[in-house]
Amino acid sequence: WACEQFAQGDVNPLALLAGRPPRTCRDPGRKVCVCMNVGANTILDAITENNLRSAGAVAEATGAGSGCGSCKPEIERLLVQKRTAGARS
């Protein structure tokens, strides 16, 4: 996150010292899709909010998996994780 802030140029120095997004921002989570810069929390939120069922649907909603495709297995794992968590509740 901190490296991405340097790249944007307009930087809040205090936020950079903390090394994480401010509380007003949703933490995107660990990077899953490097090509499209999409984190696990972003993907999990999209799965929940849009009732996504496939890696292709995640790609349409977030861009994750639409580049080189090497993250598709991890996207599939997140889909299974969300389905399993939903079945328990």
C-alpha positions as CSV (number, residue, x, y, z in Angstrom):
1,W,0.0,0.0,0.0
2,A,2.7,2.4,0.9
3,C,4.6,1.9,-2.4
4,E,1.4,2.5,-4.3
5,Q,0.9,5.8,-2.5
6,F,4.4,7.0,-3.5
7,A,3.6,6.1,-7.1
8,Q,0.4,8.3,-7.0
9,G,2.5,11.3,-6.0
10,D,-0.1,13.1,-3.8
11,V,1.0,11.5,-0.5
12,N,-0.2,12.0,3.1
13,P,3.1,11.6,5.0
14,L,1.4,10.5,8.3
15,A,-0.5,7.7,6.5
16,L,2.8,6.5,5.0
17,L,4.4,6.3,8.4
18,A,1.6,4.0,9.5
19,G,2.3,1.8,6.5
20,R,-1.4,0.9,5.9
21,P,-4.5,2.6,4.6
22,P,-6.3,5.1,6.9
23,R,-9.3,3.8,8.7
24,T,-11.5,5.7,6.3
25,C,-10.3,3.4,3.4
26,R,-11.2,-0.2,3.0
27,D,-8.0,-2.3,3.1
28,P,-7.9,-4.1,-0.3
29,G,-6.2,-7.1,1.4
30,R,-3.3,-9.1,0.2
31,K,-2.6,-8.7,-3.4
32,V,-4.2,-11.5,-5.4
33,C,-4.1,-10.1,-9.0
34,V,-0.8,-8.2,-9.6
35,C,-1.7,-7.3,-13.2
36,M,-4.9,-5.4,-12.2
37,N,-3.8,-4.5,-8.7
38,V,-6.7,-6.2,-6.9
39,G,-6.6,-7.5,-3.3
40,A,-8.4,-10.4,-1.6
41,N,-10.7,-8.2,0.4
42,T,-11.8,-6.4,-2.8
43,I,-12.6,-9.7,-4.4
44,L,-14.4,-11.1,-1.4
45,D,-16.5,-7.9,-1.2
46,A,-17.4,-8.2,-4.8
47,I,-18.4,-11.9,-4.4
48,T,-20.7,-11.0,-1.5
49,E,-22.2,-7.8,-3.0
50,N,-22.8,-9.2,-6.5
51,N,-23.4,-12.9,-5.6
52,L,-20.6,-13.9,-8.0
53,R,-20.2,-17.6,-8.8
54,S,-17.2,-17.8,-11.1
55,A,-13.7,-16.5,-11.8
56,G,-15.1,-15.0,-15.0
57,A,-17.7,-13.1,-13.1
58,V,-15.0,-11.8,-10.6
59,A,-13.0,-10.7,-13.6
60,E,-15.9,-8.7,-15.0
61,A,-16.6,-7.1,-11.6
62,T,-13.1,-6.3,-10.4
63,G,-10.7,-6.9,-13.3
64,A,-8.9,-9.6,-11.2
65,G,-8.0,-12.6,-13.4
66,S,-8.4,-10.7,-16.7
67,G,-4.7,-10.2,-17.3
68,C,-2.2,-13.1,-17.4
69,G,-4.6,-15.3,-15.5
70,S,-2.1,-16.7,-13.0
71,C,-4.4,-15.6,-10.1
72,K,-7.4,-17.5,-11.3
73,P,-6.7,-20.5,-9.0
74,E,-6.6,-18.1,-6.0
75,I,-9.8,-16.5,-7.1
76,E,-11.4,-19.9,-7.3
77,R,-10.2,-20.6,-3.7
78,L,-11.8,-17.3,-2.6
79,L,-15.1,-18.3,-4.3
80,V,-15.0,-21.6,-2.5
81,Q,-14.1,-19.9,0.8
82,K,-17.0,-17.6,0.5
83,R,-19.4,-20.4,-0.4
84,T,-18.3,-22.5,2.5
85,A,-18.6,-19.5,4.9
86,G,-22.1,-18.8,3.5
87,A,-23.2,-22.4,4.0
88,R,-22.2,-22.3,7.7
89,S,-24.2,-19.2,8.5
